Amino acid sequence: MQLGIIGLGRMGGNIARRLMLNGHATVVYDRNAAFIENLSQEGATGVADLPALVAALEKPRAVWVMLPAGAPTETTITVLGDLLEPGDVIIDGGNTYYKDDMRRAQALLEKGLHYIDVGTSGGVWGLERGYCMMIGGDAEVVKRLDPLFDSLAPGMGDIPRTRDRKSDDDRAERGYIHAGPAGAGHFVKMIHNGIEYGMMQAFAEGFDILKTKASESLPVEQRFDLNVADIAEVWRRGSVVSSWLLDLTADALASDPKLDGFSGEVADSGEGRWTIEAAIEQAVPVPVLSSSLFARFRSRQQSTYGDKMLSAMRFGFGGHVEVPKK
C-alpha cells in the first residue's frame, strides 16, 4: 500500500522505514528538509509541502500525521481537510486528546473524509520491535488500512499465547486492536500512558530506597552499600516485576550507576493529566496514577535519585532528553 507521512521525527521516520521494509510505498514531508532527504535516499518519495504530498498520493489517499499534540497537529489536519477529497483518510498517530479526535472526525465527515486515531506505543524502538497500536475510527476504513497496521505491528513473535484466550480476531495477539469509534484509540493509549506513569514511579521509588540504604542518616550497622545495577539485572531474570521498563532501568544503571547524566526534572506529557481528568469524570479512584503525576511536578522543584531513574526510563523508551542543570 501507499501512505503519506507528515512528521519524520523520532517515531514518524521509523514508521516510514518499517513500512518500506515491508514493501509499502511512502510519501514523506517534514519541516526539516534533512529528514526528507534522508528518507528519500532510503526509498521514500520526499515532497516539499502538503499540496505536493496530496498530489503524489493515489486515491483513495491515506495520510498519517505524526506530530506533537496540540497546535501542530490541529493546524496540519485543518490544512489537509481542505486539500483532500471525499473518501480519503487522515490518520493521527500522535498523542492527541481523545475528545479532539471526536470533534475532528465529525468535522471531516461533513467533508466526506475519514478520520482514524492511532494510539502508538513503541518509542524509538518501533523500527526494530514494531509498534503496539490502539486504533479508533470506522471499522471498514480500519479494515481497508489493515495491511499498513499489520506491517507496523510487532506480530506474535515469541510471546506465549494467553491460556484459554478465545477470539475470532487475532489482531490483539499481533500487536494492534480496533478499539472502537473515533477517539477510542487515543483514549486507550491515554490510559496506557497513565499506567506507565504509575509503573515507572514504583520502580523509581523502590530504587531510591535501595540507593539510599547507605545513607549517613542511618545507624552504621543498618547501612547497606547495595549494587543497584546488579539488583536491576537479577530482577530481570525470573522476577515477577520483570518488564521492558526494568530492562531499560538495567541498561541505564549499567552505563551510569549514579545516573549523573540525567537531571531528574521529569517532564509529563498530556496523557498523564488527561487520564486523571477522565478518572474524575468517571468517579474512578486512582491514587497511584495521580500520585505519580504529582511526583513529576515535584521533581521540577527538588529532584531525587528516583527522579533521575524516571528520566533514564523516559530516555530509554522515547528518547526524551532531560538535561542536568549546569
NORURMO-V467218 format. One record per backbone hydrogen bond with DSSP energy under -0.5 kcal/mol. NH is the residue of the N-H (numbers start at 1). CO is the residue of the C=O. E is the energy in kcal/mol with one decimal. If there is no record, write none. Layout:
NH,CO,E  NH,CO,E
This chain:
3,25,-2.2  4,62,-2.7  5,27,-2.8  6,64,-2.8  7,5,-0.5  7,29,-2.5  13,9,-1.5  15,11,-2.2  16,12,-1.9  17,13,-2.0  18,14,-2.7  19,15,-2.1  20,16,-2.3  21,17,-2.4  22,18,-0.9  22,19,-0.6  23,20,-1.7  24,19,-2.4  25,1,-2.8  27,3,-2.2  28,45,-2.5  29,5,-2.2  33,31,-0.8  35,32,-0.7  36,32,-1.3  37,33,-2.4  38,34,-2.5  39,35,-2.0  40,36,-2.3  41,37,-2.0  42,38,-0.6  43,40,-1.3  44,39,-2.5  45,26,-2.7  46,44,-0.8  47,28,-2.1  53,49,-1.7  54,50,-2.5  55,51,-2.3  56,52,-1.5  57,53,-0.6  57,54,-1.1  63,89,-2.3  64,4,-4.0  65,63,-0.6  65,91,-3.7  66,6,-3.3  66,64,-0.6  73,68,-1.0  74,70,-2.9  75,71,-2.9  76,72,-1.7  77,73,-2.6  78,74,-2.1  79,75,-2.2  80,76,-2.6  81,77,-2.3  82,78,-0.8  82,79,-0.9  83,79,-1.2  84,80,-2.8  87,112,-2.9  88,85,-2.3  89,61,-2.7  90,114,-2.6  91,63,-3.4  92,116,-2.7  93,65,-2.2  93,91,-0.7  94,65,-0.6  100,97,-1.3  101,97,-1.3  102,98,-1.8  103,99,-1.8  104,100,-2.7  105,101,-2.9  106,102,-1.6  107,103,-2.1  108,104,-2.9  109,105,-2.0  110,106,-1.3  111,108,-1.3  112,109,-1.7  113,108,-2.6  114,88,-2.7  116,90,-2.7  117,136,-1.8  118,92,-2.9  119,117,-0.5  119,134,-3.1  120,118,-0.6  121,119,-0.5  121,132,-2.8  124,317,-1.6  125,122,-1.6  125,317,-0.5  126,123,-1.4  129,125,-3.1  130,126,-2.3  131,152,-2.9  132,121,-2.5  133,131,-0.5  133,175,-2.0  134,119,-2.3  135,133,-0.5  135,177,-2.5  136,117,-3.2  137,180,-2.3  142,138,-2.4  143,139,-2.2  144,140,-1.9  145,141,-1.7  146,143,-1.1  148,145,-1.4  149,145,-1.6  150,146,-3.2  151,147,-1.5  152,148,-1.8  153,149,-2.0  155,174,-2.5  159,156,-1.4  165,162,-1.7  170,168,-0.6  174,170,-1.2  175,171,-0.7  175,172,-0.9  176,171,-2.4  177,133,-1.8  179,135,-2.7  179,177,-0.9  180,135,-1.0  184,181,-2.6  187,183,-1.9  188,184,-2.3  189,185,-2.1  190,186,-2.2  191,187,-2.0  192,188,-2.3  193,189,-2.3  194,190,-1.9  195,191,-2.5  196,192,-2.2  197,193,-2.0  198,194,-1.6  199,195,-2.6  200,196,-2.7  201,197,-2.4  202,198,-2.0  203,199,-2.0  204,200,-2.7  205,201,-2.8  206,202,-2.3  207,203,-2.7  208,204,-1.7  209,205,-1.9  210,206,-2.0  211,207,-2.7  212,208,-2.0  213,210,-1.1  214,211,-0.8  215,212,-1.8  218,215,-1.6  222,219,-1.9  223,220,-1.5  224,213,-1.1  226,224,-1.3  228,226,-1.2  231,227,-2.0  232,228,-2.5  233,229,-2.0  234,230,-2.8  235,231,-2.2  236,232,-1.1  237,234,-1.3  238,236,-0.8  239,235,-0.7  242,239,-1.4  247,243,-2.0  248,244,-2.5  249,245,-2.0  250,246,-2.7  251,247,-2.3  252,248,-2.3  253,249,-2.4  254,250,-2.1  255,251,-1.3  256,252,-1.9  259,256,-1.8  262,259,-1.6  263,322,-1.6  266,264,-1.2  272,269,-0.8  273,269,-0.8  274,270,-2.8  275,271,-2.3  276,272,-1.5  277,273,-2.1  278,274,-2.5  279,275,-2.2  280,276,-2.2  281,277,-2.5  282,278,-2.2  283,280,-1.0  284,279,-2.8  285,283,-0.5  290,286,-2.6  291,287,-1.9  292,288,-2.1  293,289,-1.6  294,290,-2.4  295,291,-2.1  296,292,-1.0  296,293,-0.6  297,293,-1.4  298,294,-2.4  299,295,-1.8  300,296,-0.7  300,297,-1.1  301,298,-2.0  302,298,-2.2  308,304,-1.8  309,305,-1.8  310,306,-1.8  311,307,-2.3  312,308,-2.5  313,309,-2.3  314,310,-2.5  315,311,-2.2  316,312,-2.1  317,313,-2.2  318,314,-2.1  319,315,-1.6  320,314,-1.2  321,319,-0.5  322,320,-0.6  323,321,-0.6
